[in-house]
Amino acid sequence: RSVIGHLEWQPGKVDPRGFTMDSMRERIRDRLK
């Protein structure tokens, strides 16, 4: 499984503010355990 941010996939788009993609991936990884 993978998680990709808007900015990583589509240059010019922005990711939502308030968290980093690294922290979001960590939270998702913890939930999928």
GROMACS elastic network, one bead per residue, 0.5 to 0.9 nm:
[ bonds ]
;  ai    aj funct       b0    kb
    2    25     6  0.85423   500
    3    21     6  0.84524   500
    3    24     6  0.86260   500
    3    25     6  0.66526   500
    3    28     6  0.85625   500
    4     7     6  0.83701   500
    4     8     6  0.63732   500
    4     9     6  0.67756   500
    4    21     6  0.77454   500
    4    25     6  0.87177   500
    5     8     6  0.51899   500
    5     9     6  0.63767   500
    5    10     6  0.84996   500
    5    14     6  0.83693   500
    5    15     6  0.61734   500
    5    16     6  0.88882   500
    5    21     6  0.65422   500
    6     9     6  0.53065   500
    6    10     6  0.57200   500
    6    11     6  0.77649   500
    6    12     6  0.87033   500
    6    13     6  0.58624   500
    6    14     6  0.60540   500
    6    15     6  0.54673   500
    6    16     6  0.86145   500
    7    10     6  0.53132   500
    7    11     6  0.53752   500
    7    12     6  0.66862   500
    7    13     6  0.52138   500
    7    14     6  0.52313   500
    7    15     6  0.58388   500
    8    11     6  0.67409   500
    8    13     6  0.86920   500
    8    14     6  0.89949   500
    8    15     6  0.87233   500
    9    13     6  0.85493   500
   10    13     6  0.59091   500
   10    14     6  0.86367   500
   11    14     6  0.81167   500
   14    17     6  0.85292   500
   15    19     6  0.89428   500
   15    20     6  0.84204   500
   15    21     6  0.82442   500
   16    19     6  0.74633   500
   16    20     6  0.86234   500
   17    20     6  0.78281   500
   19    22     6  0.83345   500
   19    23     6  0.65538   500
   19    24     6  0.69571   500
   20    23     6  0.52838   500
   20    24     6  0.63047   500
   20    25     6  0.86693   500
   21    25     6  0.60059   500
   21    26     6  0.85149   500
   22    25     6  0.51561   500
   22    26     6  0.62640   500
   22    27     6  0.87778   500
   23    26     6  0.50659   500
   23    27     6  0.62985   500
   23    28     6  0.87099   500
   24    27     6  0.51517   500
   24    28     6  0.62285   500
   24    29     6  0.85369   500
   25    28     6  0.51054   500
   25    29     6  0.59571   500
   25    30     6  0.85501   500
   26    29     6  0.50312   500
   26    30     6  0.61836   500
   26    31     6  0.87199   500
   27    30     6  0.51997   500
   27    31     6  0.63978   500
   27    32     6  0.88271   500
   28    31     6  0.51185   500
   28    32     6  0.62368   500
   28    33     6  0.88480   500
   29    32     6  0.52153   500
   29    33     6  0.64806   500
   30    33     6  0.54775   500
